[in-house]
Amino acid sequence: MATPIVKLNSGYDMPLVGFGLWKVNKDTCANQVYEAIKAGYRCFDGACDYGNEVEAGQGVARAIKEGIVKREDLFLVSKLWNTFHDGDRVEPICRKQLADWGTDYFDLYLIHFPVALKYVDPSTVYPPGWNAGSPEPEFSNATIRETWNAMESLVDKSLARSIGISNFSIQLIMDLLRYARITPATLQIEHHPYLTQHTLIKYVQKQGIIVTAYSSFGPLTYLELNHKSAKETPLLFDNPTIKSISERASKTPAQVLLRWATQRGIAVIPKSNNPGRMAQNLDVTGWDLHDSEIEAISSLDSNLRFNDPLSVNTPAPPFEMRSF
Ligand SMILES: NC(=O)c1ccc[n+]([C@@H]2O[C@H](COP(=O)([O-])OP(=O)(O)OC[C@H]3O[C@@H](n4cnc5c(N)ncnc54)[C@H](OP(=O)(O)O)[C@@H]3O)[C@@H](O)[C@H]2O)c1
């Protein structure tokens, strides 16, 4: 099944539905990417931090070798990890990630978090994560401006066709737009009915920046990590509003949640290890929710954020990423 595309401000087309690679195990990743391509996925959302870029690239290589797709049919996304924010570290790590994927360019390369950590040599620990073996994260003095200028150079050198940001607040984006030579093509954020981020989304869409939603099913993905806040929150799939819309539309609750985003022009990148659910998640365009249903789902907003890594993984003070 082909997925609709959205035009980025860089002039390139991005599929509205992609496949997320976070928590896809190394040993199954190549096969999952290959199967996802066979199922119709053309966009893959990877990152240094996911630790599976080599394997994802193997899946892509197999699909290309078998003639299922050409490289230009695919939209490969990767992300700059926090330990590589210093201006002179951006290009070398991007080149390493490109080599891992076995490709000459990323379709989209994002700053993963607006948090600069001290450089960690990839030959020592890779991916370095938040702590790289230290008890607490160690920060770098790199400014976002320095990092963004280096990201822009990746476009100049054709290493990335489009560049973007992730987990940025309105204020950081406002500031970045004051000096950016290249406007971010996309903003990737946590977005589900418990965290609608209405003001942030309205602001960035007005700037011509496409929003990509991650963790579209809310707490579900964080249960895999045993996060306390996820365990204490009712699953969105069990919510009566979502259930009744799912029955009315004859779609699964997961599809309703994804359609709630795509119908408003927000890209989604669900991850599934299950072939049936993988196929299901691709069928989230081409049918519509009623306006009143979109509103009813949006009204579930509770400003509940599940992905707040520094507050969960480390003894460092909580890292506040709210939009305002
Ligand atoms: N930029 C960032 O900081 C950031 C942060 C988080 C995520 N992301 C990106 O966003 C992607 C997606 O987010 P996510 O991985 O957090 O979670 P997600 O896609 O919202 O949810 C994944 C969870 O939902 C289950 N699932 C998937 N499809 C389903 C369906 N149709 N019905 C029922 N259950 C279903 C999966 O289980 P099964 O696998 O068993 O199906 C898994 O437990 C990531 O893979 C990553 O690429 C980015």
PDBQT file of the ligand as one rigid body, heavy atoms in Angstrom, charges set to zero:
ROOT
HETATM    1  N1  LIG A 401      12.727  11.882  18.466  1.00  0.00    +0.000 N 
HETATM    2  C1  LIG A 401      12.584  11.209  19.608  1.00  0.00    +0.000 C 
HETATM    3  O1  LIG A 401      13.058  11.609  20.673  1.00  0.00    +0.000 OA
HETATM    4  C2  LIG A 401      11.813   9.933  19.584  1.00  0.00    +0.000 A 
HETATM    5  C3  LIG A 401      11.354   9.359  20.781  1.00  0.00    +0.000 A 
HETATM    6  C4  LIG A 401      10.604   8.193  20.729  1.00  0.00    +0.000 A 
HETATM    7  C5  LIG A 401      10.325   7.604  19.510  1.00  0.00    +0.000 A 
HETATM    8  N2  LIG A 401      10.801   8.169  18.349  1.00  0.00    +0.000 N 
HETATM    9  C6  LIG A 401      10.531   7.545  17.027  1.00  0.00    +0.000 C 
HETATM   10  O2  LIG A 401       9.143   7.290  16.909  1.00  0.00    +0.000 OA
HETATM   11  C7  LIG A 401       8.925   5.914  16.630  1.00  0.00    +0.000 C 
HETATM   12  C8  LIG A 401       7.592   5.462  17.180  1.00  0.00    +0.000 C 
HETATM   13  O3  LIG A 401       7.465   5.746  18.533  1.00  0.00    +0.000 OA
HETATM   14  P1  LIG A 401       7.568   4.643  19.656  1.00  0.00    +0.000 P 
HETATM   15  O4  LIG A 401       8.505   3.571  19.222  1.00  0.00    +0.000 OA
HETATM   16  O5  LIG A 401       7.808   5.380  20.898  1.00  0.00    +0.000 OA
HETATM   17  O6  LIG A 401       6.184   4.031  19.817  1.00  0.00    +0.000 OA
HETATM   18  P2  LIG A 401       4.871   3.708  19.034  1.00  0.00    +0.000 P 
HETATM   19  O7  LIG A 401       5.100   3.410  17.625  1.00  0.00    +0.000 OA
HETATM   20  O8  LIG A 401       3.916   4.781  19.398  1.00  0.00    +0.000 OA
HETATM   21  O9  LIG A 401       4.394   2.416  19.818  1.00  0.00    +0.000 OA
HETATM   22  C9  LIG A 401       5.069   1.222  19.768  1.00  0.00    +0.000 C 
HETATM   23  C10 LIG A 401       4.300   0.252  20.644  1.00  0.00    +0.000 C 
HETATM   24  O10 LIG A 401       2.976   0.072  20.117  1.00  0.00    +0.000 OA
HETATM   25  C11 LIG A 401       2.760  -1.298  19.768  1.00  0.00    +0.000 C 
HETATM   26  N3  LIG A 401       1.998  -1.271  18.521  1.00  0.00    +0.000 N 
HETATM   27  C12 LIG A 401       2.417  -0.849  17.311  1.00  0.00    +0.000 A 
HETATM   28  N4  LIG A 401       1.418  -0.902  16.414  1.00  0.00    +0.000 NA
HETATM   29  C13 LIG A 401       0.323  -1.381  17.066  1.00  0.00    +0.000 A 
HETATM   30  C14 LIG A 401      -0.994  -1.661  16.670  1.00  0.00    +0.000 A 
HETATM   31  N5  LIG A 401      -1.428  -1.453  15.426  1.00  0.00    +0.000 N 
HETATM   32  N6  LIG A 401      -1.849  -2.179  17.602  1.00  0.00    +0.000 NA
HETATM   33  C15 LIG A 401      -1.427  -2.391  18.863  1.00  0.00    +0.000 A 
HETATM   34  N7  LIG A 401      -0.182  -2.127  19.299  1.00  0.00    +0.000 NA
HETATM   35  C16 LIG A 401       0.700  -1.625  18.411  1.00  0.00    +0.000 A 
HETATM   36  C17 LIG A 401       4.134  -1.883  19.629  1.00  0.00    +0.000 C 
HETATM   37  O11 LIG A 401       4.108  -3.260  19.928  1.00  0.00    +0.000 OA
HETATM   38  P3  LIG A 401       4.530  -4.352  18.834  1.00  0.00    +0.000 P 
HETATM   39  O12 LIG A 401       5.906  -3.988  18.359  1.00  0.00    +0.000 OA
HETATM   40  O13 LIG A 401       4.461  -5.613  19.577  1.00  0.00    +0.000 OA
HETATM   41  O14 LIG A 401       3.488  -4.254  17.744  1.00  0.00    +0.000 OA
HETATM   42  C18 LIG A 401       4.915  -1.098  20.686  1.00  0.00    +0.000 C 
HETATM   43  O15 LIG A 401       4.670  -1.616  21.975  1.00  0.00    +0.000 OA
HETATM   44  C19 LIG A 401      10.157   5.243  17.249  1.00  0.00    +0.000 C 
HETATM   45  O16 LIG A 401      10.349   3.930  16.800  1.00  0.00    +0.000 OA
HETATM   46  C20 LIG A 401      11.241   6.215  16.842  1.00  0.00    +0.000 C 
HETATM   47  O17 LIG A 401      11.602   6.010  15.485  1.00  0.00    +0.000 OA
HETATM   48  C21 LIG A 401      11.514   9.323  18.381  1.00  0.00    +0.000 A 
ENDROOT
TORSDOF 0
